[in-house]
């Protein structure tokens, strides 16, 4: 999802994933295991990894993002940037959607106009807010005008273009998607599987793999077992550490194992009365035993994090650090805030109220469940009444965290191709994914500066300054920088190319 300055050291660090040739067993169908069902297949509204990865097969964007995080032409055959606030894209001739209808500049305009419309409520709207106008110059030419220079823009223009006429005519493309990507949907059995077939009208031609079935198997180990049994051809992160170790040693399978583009973190609800004071969040943060979580629960497949900026990012600085594990320090902090064991019952209290907190995550990821249970034990040893709340992903994400009903939630972010993608929407006041209600005008200013300047050194300075504040005020406590793992059958009859973003085009015969 990017172009020039978006990935300097990241391109070097990640580079292309290795290509692996394989021998055919079933040349027609690829069966991929996924951890959660898609919430919607409208690319403008996706909120989960399965939805975004499936949408990337069904739809195409103006650009495609390579495994090295470089934007390359997709529906747009070329573009120019005549000044810092203008981009002009030239579409390929004779583009069509999978239903045979033409794809023109009007569809591009419609896609981005709806994305930036606050009433449409697109989850990633903040990524596109600098777009002040999108115009169809002619049927094959689209002009973007920005309100200010916007460094990450090209990295976000891989979002799928939707058919204006169909959507305005009443088709729910969230349920019945129609795109211009390499695949098209055949059926969707909610909670079970999504079946796709090759789209012969894709501009690159039909993919080598004619059929793709995405099977939903929520339990990580059950998904790994199904892969080993031959019921799945491909599985990828999230996976349980013991399964990663076992599969890595099995020469029946190919793999891509590399640094990921994601984090695991604790989301503090700063609007919760108990957590509104940053000093309380700092105290709770000192009860997070990162080393045990990363090296024992995740068995070293992730990396201990020290700040919100990924170590692979060009903006990373090792001088920024969150609080570290210190139970005695946490209890001293609680005492300084008035929380002491006045009753001698082992539970901290203040003004007659016990110190109690709810730790939440979703049931589909056993590593996060273990993390919550381990944190619960540490919190209780420090005198905190801790409750573990484990629910299914839809209930946890949509009906709980996104409504700001949590106290501390264990979550993750993927696809962090630029610091902006992990920080702007999450930490600016009223940002669309600022589920913890955090607000700091100085951070708002720094994050706006980080996306508005085209000078990478100035961007790095802004993000590091914001990350320093965030490491102290702790709307997030970043537990780990994620690793990425992909395992595949060597019988897949194409060259397999993995990407730390987890997208699937490199599995169906299209390599970058």
C-alpha positions as CSV (number, residue, x, y, z in Angstrom):
1,X,0.0,0.0,0.0
2,X,2.6,2.5,-0.7
3,X,5.0,4.1,-3.1
4,X,8.1,6.2,-2.5
5,X,9.0,7.2,1.0
6,X,6.5,4.9,2.7
7,X,8.9,2.0,3.0
8,X,12.6,2.7,3.1
9,X,14.0,0.5,5.8
10,X,10.8,-1.6,5.7
11,X,11.5,-2.6,2.1
12,X,15.0,-3.6,3.0
13,X,13.9,-5.4,6.2
14,X,11.0,-7.4,4.7
15,X,12.1,-7.7,1.1
16,X,10.2,-10.1,-1.1
17,X,9.1,-13.4,0.4
18,X,10.8,-16.4,-1.3
19,X,9.1,-18.0,-4.2
20,X,8.5,-21.7,-3.9
21,X,7.7,-24.0,-6.8
22,X,5.4,-26.9,-6.0
23,X,4.1,-30.1,-7.7
24,X,0.4,-30.3,-8.6
25,X,-2.1,-32.4,-6.7
26,X,-5.3,-30.5,-7.4
27,X,-4.9,-27.9,-10.1
28,X,-8.4,-26.6,-9.8
29,X,-9.1,-25.8,-6.1
30,X,-7.2,-24.1,-3.3
31,X,-8.7,-24.5,0.2
32,X,-7.5,-21.8,2.7
33,X,-8.2,-21.9,6.4
34,X,-9.2,-18.6,8.1
35,X,-9.8,-17.9,11.8
36,X,-12.9,-15.7,11.6
37,X,-15.7,-15.2,9.1
38,X,-15.9,-12.0,7.1
39,X,-18.2,-9.4,8.5
40,X,-18.8,-7.9,5.0
41,X,-17.4,-8.1,1.5
42,X,-17.9,-4.5,0.7
43,X,-14.2,-3.4,0.6
44,X,-15.1,0.0,1.9
45,X,-16.5,-1.4,5.2
46,X,-14.2,-4.3,6.0
47,X,-13.1,-4.6,9.7
48,X,-11.5,-8.0,9.9
49,X,-8.6,-9.8,8.2
50,X,-10.8,-12.4,6.4
51,X,-13.0,-9.8,4.9
52,X,-10.1,-7.6,3.7
53,X,-8.2,-10.6,2.3
54,X,-11.2,-12.0,0.5
55,X,-12.1,-8.6,-0.8
56,X,-8.6,-8.3,-2.2
57,X,-9.3,-11.3,-4.4
58,X,-12.8,-10.2,-5.5
59,X,-12.0,-6.5,-6.1
60,X,-9.0,-4.5,-7.4
61,X,-7.8,-1.1,-6.5
62,X,-6.0,1.6,-8.4
63,X,-2.8,0.1,-7.2
64,X,-1.6,-3.3,-5.8
65,X,0.8,-3.6,-2.9
66,X,3.7,-6.0,-3.3
67,X,5.2,-8.1,-0.5
68,X,7.9,-5.5,-0.3
69,X,5.2,-2.9,0.4
70,X,5.6,-1.1,-2.9
71,X,2.5,0.2,-4.8
72,X,2.4,-1.1,-8.4
73,X,-0.2,-0.4,-11.1
74,X,-3.4,-2.5,-10.9
75,X,-6.5,-0.9,-12.4
76,X,-4.5,2.3,-12.9
77,X,-1.9,1.6,-15.6
78,X,0.0,4.8,-14.6
79,X,-0.2,8.0,-12.5
80,X,1.4,11.3,-12.2
81,X,1.9,13.7,-9.3
82,X,2.2,17.2,-10.9
83,X,2.2,19.0,-7.5
84,X,2.2,17.9,-3.9
85,X,-1.6,18.0,-3.6
86,X,-2.6,16.5,-7.0
87,X,-2.6,12.9,-8.3
88,X,-3.8,12.0,-11.7
89,X,-4.5,8.3,-12.5
90,X,-4.9,6.8,-15.9
91,X,-7.1,3.6,-15.9
92,X,-6.4,0.7,-18.2
93,X,-8.6,0.5,-21.3
94,X,-11.6,-1.7,-21.4
95,X,-11.8,-2.6,-17.7
96,X,-14.9,-4.5,-16.6
97,X,-16.4,-5.8,-13.4
98,X,-16.9,-9.6,-13.0
99,X,-20.5,-9.2,-14.2
100,X,-19.4,-7.7,-17.5
101,X,-20.3,-4.1,-16.8
102,X,-17.7,-1.5,-17.6
103,X,-15.5,0.0,-14.9
104,X,-14.8,3.7,-15.5
105,X,-13.6,6.7,-13.7
106,X,-17.1,7.3,-12.4
107,X,-16.8,4.1,-10.3
108,X,-13.5,5.3,-8.9
109,X,-15.0,8.7,-8.0
110,X,-18.0,7.0,-6.4
111,X,-15.8,4.6,-4.3
112,X,-13.7,7.4,-2.8
113,X,-16.5,9.9,-2.5
114,X,-18.4,7.4,-0.3
115,X,-15.3,6.5,1.6
116,X,-14.7,10.1,2.8
117,X,-18.4,10.8,3.5
118,X,-18.8,10.8,7.3
119,X,-22.3,9.5,6.9
120,X,-21.1,6.4,5.2
121,X,-19.1,5.5,8.4
122,X,-16.2,3.7,6.7
123,X,-13.9,2.2,9.3
124,X,-10.8,3.5,7.5
125,X,-12.2,6.9,6.6
126,X,-9.4,8.6,8.4
127,X,-6.9,7.2,5.9
128,X,-8.7,9.1,3.1
129,X,-9.7,12.3,4.9
130,X,-7.0,14.4,3.2
131,X,-8.8,13.8,-0.2
132,X,-10.8,17.0,-0.8
133,X,-12.0,16.1,-4.3
134,X,-12.1,13.2,-6.7
135,X,-13.0,14.0,-10.3
136,X,-13.5,12.1,-13.5
137,X,-11.5,14.0,-16.1
138,X,-12.7,11.5,-18.7
139,X,-13.9,7.9,-18.6
140,X,-10.3,6.7,-18.1
141,X,-8.8,9.5,-16.1
142,X,-9.3,10.3,-12.4
143,X,-7.9,13.4,-10.6
144,X,-7.4,13.4,-6.8
145,X,-7.0,16.8,-5.1
146,X,-5.7,16.8,-1.5
147,X,-6.3,19.3,1.2
148,X,-2.6,19.1,2.0
149,X,0.4,17.0,1.0
150,X,-0.2,13.4,2.1
151,X,2.7,11.1,2.3
152,X,0.9,7.7,2.8
153,X,-1.7,8.2,0.0
154,X,-0.5,5.6,-2.5
155,X,-0.1,3.0,0.2
156,X,-3.9,3.2,0.8
157,X,-5.1,3.2,-2.8
158,X,-5.3,-0.6,-3.1
159,X,-8.9,-0.5,-1.7
160,X,-11.3,-2.2,-4.1
161,X,-13.2,-0.1,-6.6
162,X,-17.0,-0.8,-6.4
163,X,-19.6,-0.7,-9.1
164,X,-21.5,2.6,-8.8
165,X,-24.5,1.5,-10.9
166,X,-25.1,-1.7,-9.0
167,X,-24.8,-0.2,-5.5
168,X,-27.0,2.8,-6.4
169,X,-29.4,0.3,-7.9
170,X,-29.8,-1.4,-4.6
171,X,-27.4,-4.4,-4.7
172,X,-25.9,-5.1,-1.3
173,X,-22.3,-5.8,-2.3
174,X,-21.5,-6.6,1.3
175,X,-23.4,-9.8,0.8
176,X,-23.2,-10.2,-3.0
177,X,-19.9,-8.7,-4.0
178,X,-19.1,-7.7,-7.6
179,X,-15.6,-6.5,-8.2
180,X,-12.9,-6.4,-10.9
181,X,-10.3,-8.6,-9.1
182,X,-8.9,-12.0,-10.0
183,X,-11.8,-14.0,-8.4
184,X,-15.6,-13.7,-8.0
185,X,-17.9,-15.1,-5.4
186,X,-19.9,-18.2,-6.0
187,X,-21.4,-18.7,-2.5
188,X,-21.0,-17.7,1.1
189,X,-22.2,-20.0,3.9
190,X,-22.0,-17.8,6.9
191,X,-19.7,-19.1,9.6
192,X,-18.5,-22.0,7.4
193,X,-17.0,-21.1,4.0
194,X,-16.7,-18.6,1.2
195,X,-16.4,-20.1,-2.3
196,X,-14.8,-18.2,-5.1
197,X,-14.0,-18.9,-8.8
198,X,-11.7,-17.3,-11.3
199,X,-12.7,-14.1,-12.9
200,X,-11.9,-14.4,-16.6
201,X,-12.4,-10.7,-17.2
202,X,-9.6,-9.6,-14.8
203,X,-7.2,-7.4,-16.7
204,X,-4.3,-9.7,-16.0
205,X,-6.3,-12.7,-17.2
206,X,-7.8,-15.5,-15.0
207,X,-5.5,-16.8,-12.2
208,X,-3.9,-20.2,-12.5
209,X,-6.0,-21.4,-9.6
210,X,-9.6,-21.7,-10.8
211,X,-11.4,-22.1,-7.5
212,X,-10.7,-20.9,-4.0
213,X,-12.6,-22.0,-0.9
214,X,-12.0,-20.1,2.4
215,X,-13.0,-22.3,5.3
216,X,-13.7,-20.7,8.7
217,X,-12.1,-22.7,11.5
218,X,-12.0,-20.5,14.6
219,X,-9.7,-22.6,16.8
220,X,-6.0,-22.2,15.8
221,X,-5.0,-25.7,16.6
222,X,-8.0,-27.3,14.9
223,X,-7.1,-25.3,11.8
224,X,-3.5,-26.6,11.9
225,X,-4.8,-30.2,12.4
226,X,-7.1,-29.8,9.4
227,X,-4.1,-28.6,7.4
228,X,-2.0,-31.5,8.4
229,X,-4.8,-33.9,7.5
230,X,-5.0,-32.5,4.0
231,X,-8.4,-30.8,4.4
232,X,-6.7,-27.4,3.9
233,X,-4.0,-26.4,1.4
234,X,-3.0,-23.1,3.2
235,X,-3.1,-21.7,6.7
236,X,-1.5,-18.5,8.1
237,X,-1.3,-16.4,11.2
238,X,-2.8,-16.4,13.7
239,X,-1.4,-19.8,14.7
240,X,-0.5,-21.4,18.0
241,X,3.3,-21.5,18.7
242,X,3.4,-25.2,19.2
243,X,1.8,-25.7,15.8
244,X,4.2,-23.3,14.1
245,X,7.1,-25.3,15.5
246,X,5.7,-28.6,14.4
247,X,4.7,-27.5,11.0
248,X,8.0,-25.8,10.4
249,X,9.8,-29.1,10.9
250,X,7.5,-31.0,8.5
251,X,9.1,-31.3,5.1
252,X,5.7,-32.0,3.5
253,X,4.9,-28.3,3.7
254,X,6.4,-25.1,2.5
255,X,6.4,-22.0,4.7
256,X,7.1,-18.3,4.9
257,X,8.1,-17.2,8.4
258,X,9.1,-13.5,8.8
259,X,8.5,-10.3,10.7
260,X,4.9,-9.3,10.5
261,X,3.1,-6.0,10.1
262,X,1.1,-6.2,13.2
263,X,1.0,-5.8,17.0
264,X,-0.7,-7.4,20.0
265,X,-1.7,-4.8,22.5
266,X,-3.9,-3.9,25.5
267,X,-6.5,-1.3,24.7
268,X,-7.2,0.9,27.7
269,X,-10.6,2.6,27.8
270,X,-9.5,6.1,28.8
271,X,-13.1,7.1,29.3
272,X,-13.7,4.6,32.0
273,X,-13.5,6.4,35.3
274,X,-11.0,3.9,36.8
275,X,-8.6,4.3,33.8
276,X,-9.0,8.0,33.0
277,X,-5.9,8.9,34.9
278,X,-2.7,8.0,32.9
279,X,-1.0,7.1,36.2
280,X,-3.6,4.3,36.8
281,X,-2.8,3.0,33.3
282,X,0.9,3.2,34.0
283,X,0.3,1.1,37.2
284,X,-1.7,-1.5,35.3
285,X,1.0,-1.6,32.6
286,X,3.6,-2.5,35.1
287,X,1.6,-5.7,35.8
288,X,2.2,-6.9,32.1
289,X,4.9,-9.5,32.0
290,X,5.8,-9.2,28.4
291,X,8.7,-11.6,28.5
292,X,6.5,-14.5,29.7
293,X,3.7,-13.6,27.3
294,X,6.0,-13.4,24.3
295,X,8.5,-16.2,25.0
296,X,6.2,-18.7,26.8
297,X,2.7,-18.1,25.6
298,X,3.7,-17.1,22.1
299,X,6.9,-19.2,22.3
300,X,9.1,-16.5,20.8
301,X,7.2,-16.2,17.5
302,X,6.6,-12.5,18.3
303,X,9.0,-9.9,19.6
304,X,8.7,-7.9,22.8
305,X,7.6,-4.4,21.9
306,X,8.7,-1.1,23.5
307,X,6.6,1.4,21.8
308,X,3.8,1.9,19.2
309,X,6.2,2.0,16.2
310,X,7.2,-1.3,14.7
311,X,10.9,-2.2,14.8
312,X,10.8,-2.7,11.0
313,X,9.6,0.8,10.4
314,X,11.7,3.7,9.1
315,X,10.3,5.7,12.0
316,X,11.4,3.3,14.8
317,X,13.5,4.6,17.7
318,X,14.9,2.5,20.4
319,X,15.0,5.4,22.8
320,X,11.2,5.2,23.3
321,X,10.0,2.8,26.0
322,X,6.8,1.9,27.8
323,X,6.8,0.9,31.5
324,X,8.2,-2.6,32.1
325,X,7.1,-5.4,34.3
326,X,7.4,-4.4,38.0
327,X,4.8,-5.7,40.4
328,X,6.2,-3.8,43.4
329,X,6.4,-0.6,41.4
330,X,2.7,-1.1,40.3
331,X,1.6,-1.5,43.9
332,X,3.5,1.6,44.9
333,X,1.8,3.5,42.1
334,X,-1.6,2.2,43.2
335,X,-0.8,3.3,46.8
336,X,0.2,6.7,45.7
337,X,-3.2,7.0,44.0
338,X,-5.0,6.0,47.2
339,X,-5.4,2.2,46.6
340,X,-4.3,0.3,49.6
341,X,-5.2,-3.0,51.4
342,X,-7.0,-1.2,54.2
343,X,-8.9,-4.4,55.2
344,X,-6.0,-6.8,55.2
345,X,-7.9,-9.1,52.8
346,X,-5.3,-9.0,50.0
347,X,-7.5,-6.7,47.8
348,X,-6.6,-3.1,47.2
349,X,-9.4,-0.6,48.0
350,X,-10.2,3.1,48.1
351,X,-13.1,4.9,49.7
352,X,-14.7,1.6,50.5
353,X,-14.5,0.3,46.9
354,X,-12.3,-2.7,45.8
355,X,-9.9,-2.2,42.9
356,X,-11.6,-4.3,40.2
357,X,-10.9,-4.6,36.5
358,X,-12.2,-6.6,33.6
359,X,-9.8,-8.1,31.0
360,X,-11.4,-9.1,27.8
361,X,-10.5,-10.8,24.5
362,X,-12.1,-13.1,21.9
363,X,-12.4,-16.9,22.1
364,X,-11.0,-17.6,18.6
365,X,-7.4,-16.9,19.6
366,X,-6.1,-19.3,22.3
367,X,-2.9,-17.2,22.8
368,X,-4.9,-14.1,23.6
369,X,-7.1,-16.2,25.9
370,X,-4.0,-17.5,27.7
371,X,-2.6,-13.9,27.9
372,X,-5.8,-12.7,29.6
373,X,-5.8,-15.6,32.0
374,X,-2.1,-15.0,32.8
375,X,-2.7,-11.3,33.3
376,X,-5.7,-12.1,35.5
377,X,-3.4,-14.1,37.8
378,X,-0.8,-11.4,38.0
379,X,-3.3,-8.7,38.6
380,X,-4.9,-10.7,41.5
381,X,-1.4,-11.3,43.0
382,X,-1.0,-7.5,43.1
383,X,-4.3,-7.0,44.9
384,X,-6.5,-6.3,41.9
385,X,-9.8,-8.1,41.5
386,X,-9.6,-9.2,37.9
387,X,-12.3,-10.7,35.8
388,X,-11.7,-12.5,32.5
389,X,-14.3,-11.9,29.8
390,X,-14.0,-14.2,26.8
391,X,-16.6,-14.0,24.0
392,X,-16.7,-14.7,20.3
393,X,-15.2,-12.3,17.9
394,X,-18.3,-10.6,16.6
395,X,-19.6,-10.0,20.1
396,X,-16.2,-8.9,21.4
397,X,-15.3,-6.5,18.6
398,X,-18.5,-5.1,17.2
399,X,-20.8,-5.1,20.3
400,X,-18.2,-4.5,23.0
401,X,-14.9,-2.9,22.2
402,X,-16.1,-0.7,19.3
403,X,-18.9,0.6,21.5
404,X,-16.3,1.6,24.1
405,X,-17.8,-0.8,26.7
406,X,-14.5,-2.4,27.7
407,X,-12.0,-1.6,30.4
408,X,-8.8,-3.4,29.2
409,X,-9.1,-5.5,25.9
410,X,-6.4,-7.7,24.4
411,X,-6.4,-7.0,20.6
412,X,-4.2,-6.8,17.6
413,X,-3.7,-4.7,14.5
414,X,-2.5,-6.0,11.1
415,X,-1.4,-4.4,7.8
416,X,0.6,-1.6,9.4
417,X,2.3,-0.5,6.2
418,X,3.0,3.0,7.6
419,X,3.0,4.5,11.1
420,X,0.0,6.6,10.0
421,X,-2.1,3.4,9.7
422,X,-1.5,2.5,13.3
423,X,-1.7,5.9,14.9
424,X,-3.9,8.5,13.2
425,X,-7.4,6.8,13.3
426,X,-6.6,5.2,16.6
427,X,-5.2,8.1,18.6
428,X,-6.6,11.4,17.2
429,X,-9.5,12.9,19.1
430,X,-12.7,11.3,17.7
431,X,-10.7,9.0,15.3
432,X,-12.9,6.3,13.9
433,X,-11.0,3.5,15.5
434,X,-10.2,5.4,18.7
435,X,-12.3,2.9,20.8
436,X,-10.6,3.9,24.0
437,X,-11.7,7.5,23.7
438,X,-8.1,8.9,24.0
439,X,-7.6,12.6,23.4
440,X,-4.5,14.8,23.5
441,X,-4.3,17.9,21.3
442,X,-0.5,17.7,21.0
443,X,-0.8,14.1,19.7
444,X,-3.4,15.3,17.3
445,X,-1.1,17.9,15.9
446,X,1.9,15.6,15.7
447,X,0.0,12.9,13.8
448,X,-1.4,15.4,11.4
449,X,2.1,16.7,10.8
450,X,3.3,13.1,10.3
451,X,0.9,12.5,7.4
452,X,1.1,16.0,5.9
453,X,4.9,16.4,5.3
454,X,6.6,14.6,2.4
455,X,10.0,14.6,4.1
456,X,10.6,11.3,5.7
457,X,12.9,12.6,8.4
458,X,10.3,15.1,9.5
459,X,7.7,12.4,9.5
460,X,9.9,10.2,11.7
461,X,10.4,13.1,14.1
462,X,6.7,13.7,14.4
463,X,5.8,10.0,14.9
464,X,8.6,9.5,17.5
465,X,7.4,12.6,19.4
466,X,3.8,11.2,19.4
467,X,5.0,7.7,20.3
468,X,6.9,9.2,23.3
469,X,3.7,10.7,24.6
470,X,1.7,7.6,24.0
471,X,4.3,5.5,25.9
472,X,3.7,7.7,28.9
473,X,-0.1,8.2,28.7
474,X,-0.7,4.6,27.5
475,X,-4.0,4.5,25.6
476,X,-2.4,1.3,24.3
477,X,0.2,-0.9,26.0
478,X,1.9,-2.7,23.1
479,X,2.8,-6.2,24.2
480,X,4.5,-7.5,21.1
481,X,5.4,-6.9,17.4
482,X,3.8,-9.9,15.6
483,X,5.6,-12.5,13.5
484,X,3.9,-13.8,10.4
485,X,3.7,-17.4,9.4
486,X,2.3,-19.0,6.2
487,X,2.2,-22.8,5.7
488,X,1.2,-24.4,2.4
489,X,1.0,-27.8,0.7
490,X,3.9,-28.4,-1.7
491,X,1.3,-29.8,-4.0
492,X,-0.1,-26.3,-4.8
493,X,0.5,-26.1,-8.6
494,X,1.8,-22.5,-8.6
495,X,4.6,-20.5,-7.3
496,X,3.6,-19.4,-3.8
497,X,4.5,-15.9,-2.7
498,X,3.7,-14.9,0.8
499,X,3.3,-11.3,2.1
500,X,3.4,-10.2,5.8
501,X,0.1,-8.5,5.1
502,X,-1.5,-11.9,4.7
503,X,-3.2,-11.1,1.4
504,X,-3.9,-14.1,-0.9
505,X,-3.1,-13.1,-4.5
506,X,0.4,-14.7,-4.2
507,X,-1.3,-18.1,-3.7
508,X,-3.4,-18.2,-6.9
509,X,-0.7,-17.7,-9.5
510,X,0.0,-13.9,-9.4
511,X,3.5,-13.1,-8.1
512,X,5.0,-9.6,-7.9
